[in-house]
C-alpha cells in the first residue's frame, strides 16, 4: 500500500516537468515540483528536522519570489535556495523509491510530442530552446543509462524508446550545450564503468574515434549549414565578448573581488552590444556566479561540490550500478552545462529537479548512517 502511494506521489515530478515542456505559462510547472519538495521536507525524520524545517521556512518566506519568478534574473540567491532545497530534499527519499524517481520523469517526454517541430524547436517558447534542452538532456541521460543497465527485455525496449525520443527532441532544439554535455557525461560514466573491467583504454579509443567521425561528418556528409555541434562564429564571438565583461567585473571596484557586484546589478554593468542585440548574461554559470558573488560565491560552490564528491566516494560501492551511474551522469552533465549556458538557473523546475538528482549520494549516505546508529 505504501509503495503504491509513493508511486502516485512521485508522479508529481513528471507532471511538473511535462508542464514545463509544454507551450504553457512556465510558472504553472513550479507548483507540482515545489509541492513535492515542501512535503518531503515537512515529512523529514526527527533526526533531520532541525535542519530541514528551517530550510522549509526559508522556502515559504520566499514563496512569492519563486512562484512569480521575479528575483533579479537570470541568476539570483533564490535560485541557489531552490537548488539546495532540492538537494536536501533528496535526503528524505528512502532507497527503494529512487528507481521510480529516475524512471517516472521520462513520462514528461509525452506531452511535448504534440508540439514537436523543426529546428530550432523550443518545447516551451516562454522559456526558450536552451532551457528546454537542458531538461531534455537530463531525461536523455536517465533513459540511456536505464536501457544500458536494464536486464528485462521489455523494460530495456521501453527505456531505449524513451532514449530515442529524448534524443530526437534534444536534437530538434539545436542546443549545442545539451548535446555536448550529455554526450561527454555518458562518455565519462561509460569509461569509469569499463575501467572496472580493465578495458577502458580500448573503449576510450573506440568512443573517441566514433565521436571524431561523427564530427567530421559535418563536412563530409552534410552541408555547411548542418546543425551538428561545432563552432558558430557569430554566436561564439558574442559569448566570448560577454564572458570577458563578466570575468572583469570583480576587479572593477572596491571589495568586489570578495563578494562580487550582486546578482541584481550584473545586467546593469555588463550590457554587451552584439549584432543588433544586447547580451546581458555570461552564458556561463560559473562566470555569472563569479561576477555576482565574487570569491565568496565561488567558495560556496566549491563547498557543495566537495561535499557531493566526498559522499559519492563513500557510497558508490554500496549503490546499485544503475542508480550510481544515473546520479553521477547527472552531476557531470550539470557541471558541464554550466560551462556553456545558464540553462540550469532561473526556473524552479530545473533547479529543484537538478538538486534532487544531485542529492542522491546524500540520501544513501544518510541511510547508511541510520543503519550504523541502530547497531
Buried (B, 14 or more C-beta within 10 A) or exposed (E): EEEEEBEEBBBBBBBBBBBBBBBBEBBEBBBBBBEBBBBBBEEBEEEBBEEBEEBBEEBEEBEEBBEEBEBBBBBBBBBBBBBBBBBBBBBBBEBEBBBBBBBBBBBBBEBBEEBEEEEBBBBBEBBBBBBBBBBBBBBBBBBBBBBBBBEEEEEBEBBBBBBBBBBBBBBBBBBBBBBBBBBBBBBBBBBBBBEEEEEBEEBBEEBEEEEEEEEEEBEEEEEEEEBBBEEEEEEEEBBEBBBEBBBEBBEEEEEBBEBBBBBBBBBEBBEBEBEEEEBBBBBBBBBBBBBBBBBEBBEBBEEBEEBBEEBBEEBBEEBEEBBBBBBBBBBBBBBBBBBBBBBBBBBBBBBBBBBBBBBBBBBBBBBBEEEEEEE
